[in-house]
Amino acid sequence: MKTISAIRVLAFSMAVGQALATVTQGISDEIFNRLVEMATISQAAYANLCNIPATITTVEKIYNAQTDINGWVLRDDSRQEIITVFRGTGSDTNLQLDTNYTLAPFDTLPECVGCEVHGGYYLGWISVQDQVESLVQQQTRNYPEYALTVTGHSLGASIAAITAAQLSATYDRVSLYTFGEPRTGNQAYASYMDEGFEAASPTTTRIFRVTHTNDGIPNLPPADQGYVHSGIEYWSIDPFSPYNTYVCTGKEIQCCEAQGGQGVNAAHVTYFGMSSGACSW
Ligand SMILES: *[C@@H]1O[C@H](CO)[C@@H](O)[C@H](O)[C@H]1NC(C)=O
């Protein structure tokens, strides 16, 4: 972030608690390239990881037939990181998870006191928890100095967020990159994430919640059903570029969500010019 010049402060709105909501335009090329890399992996997860960067090795697939959660553990030796990616919605079975807005106690993470997460995604998470944890443990044993990164788009974004929360109880240096993430949990969950991933400021945050123009999925489930976003929002408008990426902090409905999109729309399926599973990058 230190390379940003001439940040333009677009808006200061009211403070909620201590979190001052700010919107600034422009991110560094370095962060922008990182967001594009993670978006590429997340969009490739719809098509068996087509065209992912050549530096990345596939370690093993994650899969549960009952929930149809699909993911992979990957490793990038050039960056010294272990990446876990989850595919977004790809079946009716996944849709049943998407539409189950019942908040479920986050029982696998008792450290997160009072936390509740999206009930459908919680079922998705517990269906692959053992696989994820044993693969990550095996990789971190072999590569103890590597950082852990979790990513995904849409349903895959929320499963990634829950996974990152869980892994952060065991490991340091977990980072989370989500694209078109639905609201994933309640206020206690959001606060736990913001604290654990140092999301009070863009200079420290390890949660990058990327949104695109008026993507309607970040507006679901509705806030009035007890759902709150976590992390810092990186809002990409078109034509996408470092300068056309806004950094939005604070808990108000602003940036992407303020555009009023609801549900799956054109903006949801395309991030940085890449459509889910299209492999045209
Ligand atoms: C919805 O999620 C809750 C919490 O995870 C779960 O108990 C319930 O069985 C789910 N409902 C359906 C219809 O799958």
The ligand as a Gaussian input file, in Angstrom:
#p B3LYP/6-31G(d) Opt

LIG

0 1
 C      -29.993000     -25.387000       7.027000
 O      -28.857000     -25.178000       7.838000
 C      -29.020000     -25.584000       9.176000
 C      -27.762000     -25.155000       9.916000
 O      -26.593000     -25.641000       9.309000
 C      -29.255000     -27.056000       9.227000
 O      -29.444000     -27.479000      10.569000
 C      -30.485000     -27.411000       8.407000
 O      -30.628000     -28.809000       8.323000
 C      -30.358000     -26.863000       6.988000
 N      -31.606000     -27.022000       6.271000
 C      -31.695000     -27.724000       5.154000
 C      -33.044000     -27.768000       4.512000
 O      -30.735000     -28.285000       4.653000

